[in-house]
Amino acid sequence: MKRFGLLLAILALLPAFARAAQDESTVRPERGAAESKDERVAAGLVRIEHTEVVQTALGHVVLLRAQGKAIPIFVDPVVAQSIHGALTGEKLARPLTHDLVHTMLQGFDGKISRVVITLKGSTYYADLTVAMRGVTKVFDSRSSDAIALAIHFKAPMLVSRELLDKAGESLDKPVEPKPGQRRL
């Protein structure tokens, strides 16, 4: 049901994007839209270098790797399947919600331009930056939805240095599945 709500929200926003594209004077630019890569790094954001999905005894985990660390984010099986499919190029018999959103955005000349993942308490959030017809907007998102869409669009995923240091687990050696784990 949550996925249906996400789809309805996106469908509701498409006409607003089209109107805003016609009258850009009413749209504020994305926060940090003019920032260069150096300015983002100076602002303390680190780019995720590699993403993978692992199934554990506790559930599906997305590992976001950067600078010798991995941030584990638990996701539901459907999102894990969507992220795995986006990573590997595997197509399912029927599109999942992220596949549909990807296709819809492309159909309206839109794309995900970047994702910034944050941690509030013990819950991960994301700012999902969507660019469509010259208009850029930032939307609050579940981290798992943002990760799936970022992978579909090959958009950069960023985390703060603080988050990487706080939640990232050191990768002194390659992460191998432990007993009860398997890679998807």
C-alpha positions in Angstrom: 0.0 0.0 0.0 2.9 2.4 0.7 4.2 1.8 -2.8 0.9 2.7 -4.2 0.9 5.9 -2.2 4.4 6.7 -3.5 3.1 6.2 -7.1 0.1 8.4 -6.5 2.3 11.2 -5.0 4.6 11.1 -8.1 1.6 11.1 -10.5 0.2 14.1 -8.6 3.5 16.0 -8.9 4.0 15.5 -12.7 1.6 18.3 -13.7 3.3 20.6 -11.2 6.6 19.9 -12.8 5.3 20.6 -16.2 3.8 24.0 -15.0 7.0 24.9 -13.2 9.1 24.1 -16.3 7.0 26.6 -18.2 7.4 29.3 -15.5 10.8 28.8 -13.9 10.6 32.1 -12.0 8.3 30.4 -9.4 10.8 27.5 -8.7 13.7 27.7 -6.3 16.8 25.9 -7.4 18.1 22.8 -5.7 20.0 23.4 -2.5 23.7 23.4 -3.6 22.8 23.2 -7.3 25.8 25.4 -8.2 28.2 23.5 -6.0 31.2 21.9 -7.6 32.5 18.5 -6.6 35.2 20.2 -4.5 32.6 22.3 -2.6 30.5 19.2 -1.9 33.6 17.4 -0.5 34.4 20.6 1.5 30.8 20.5 2.8 31.6 17.1 4.3 29.8 14.9 1.8 31.3 11.6 0.7 30.3 9.8 -2.6 29.2 6.1 -2.3 31.6 4.1 -4.4 29.9 0.7 -4.5 26.5 -0.7 -3.6 25.5 -4.3 -3.0 22.6 -6.3 -1.6 23.1 -9.1 0.9 20.6 -11.4 2.5 21.2 -12.2 6.2 19.4 -14.2 8.8 18.0 -10.8 10.0 16.8 -9.7 6.5 18.1 -8.0 3.4 20.8 -5.4 3.8 22.1 -2.9 1.3 25.8 -2.1 1.8 26.9 1.3 0.8 30.6 1.3 0.5 33.0 4.3 0.5 36.5 5.0 1.6 37.1 1.5 3.1 33.8 1.5 5.1 30.4 0.0 4.5 27.1 1.5 5.8 24.5 -1.3 6.3 20.9 -0.4 5.7 18.2 -3.0 6.2 15.5 -3.0 3.5 12.4 -5.1 2.8 12.6 -7.9 0.3 10.8 -6.1 -2.5 13.1 -3.1 -2.3 16.1 -5.5 -2.1 14.8 -7.2 -5.3 14.4 -3.8 -7.0 17.9 -2.6 -6.0 19.5 -5.9 -7.0 17.7 -5.8 -10.4 18.9 -2.2 -10.9 22.5 -3.2 -10.0 22.6 -6.3 -12.3 20.3 -5.2 -15.1 18.0 -8.2 -14.4 14.4 -7.6 -15.6 11.5 -9.1 -13.7 8.4 -10.4 -15.4 6.5 -7.3 -14.2 8.0 -4.0 -13.2 8.4 -3.1 -9.5 7.5 0.4 -8.2 11.0 1.7 -8.7 11.0 0.5 -12.3 7.8 2.2 -12.9 8.9 5.5 -11.4 12.1 5.3 -13.4 10.2 4.8 -16.6 7.7 7.6 -15.8 10.4 10.1 -15.0 12.3 9.2 -18.2 9.0 9.5 -20.1 8.7 13.1 -18.9 12.4 13.9 -19.6 13.2 13.7 -15.8 15.9 12.1 -13.9 17.3 11.6 -10.4 20.4 13.8 -10.2 21.6 12.9 -6.8 20.7 11.4 -3.4 21.9 12.4 0.0 21.4 9.9 2.8 21.1 10.9 6.4 20.6 9.2 9.7 18.1 10.7 12.3 18.1 8.6 15.5 18.2 5.0 14.2 16.3 5.8 10.9 17.8 6.5 7.6 16.3 9.2 5.4 17.3 10.6 2.0 17.0 13.8 0.0 16.1 12.7 -3.5 17.0 15.4 -6.1 14.8 15.2 -9.2 15.5 17.2 -12.3 12.8 17.6 -15.0 12.7 20.0 -17.9 15.1 22.5 -16.4 13.5 22.4 -12.9 15.2 20.8 -10.0 13.4 19.9 -6.7 14.5 18.0 -3.6 12.1 15.5 -2.1 12.2 13.8 1.3 12.4 10.0 0.7 12.9 6.7 2.4 16.6 5.9 2.0 15.8 2.5 0.3 13.5 4.1 -2.3 16.2 6.8 -3.0 18.9 4.2 -3.3 16.9 2.1 -5.8 16.1 5.2 -7.9 19.7 6.5 -7.8 21.0 3.2 -9.1 18.4 3.1 -11.9 19.5 6.6 -13.0 23.2 6.1 -12.2 23.0 9.2 -9.9 25.6 9.8 -7.2 24.7 8.8 -3.7 26.3 10.9 -1.0 26.6 10.6 2.8 28.1 13.0 5.3 31.6 12.3 6.7 29.9 12.1 10.1 27.5 9.4 9.0 30.2 7.4 7.3 32.3 7.6 10.5 29.4 6.8 12.8 27.5 4.1 10.9 30.2 2.8 8.6 31.9 -0.5 9.4 35.5 -0.9 8.5 36.3 -3.0 5.5 39.9 -4.1 6.4 39.2 -7.2 4.4 36.6 -7.9 1.7 33.1 -8.5 3.1 32.3 -12.2 2.7 28.9 -13.7 3.6 28.9 -15.2 7.1 27.0 -18.4 7.8 23.3 -17.6 7.2 24.1 -14.9 4.7 24.2 -14.9 0.9 24.6 -12.3 -1.8 21.6 -11.6 -3.9 
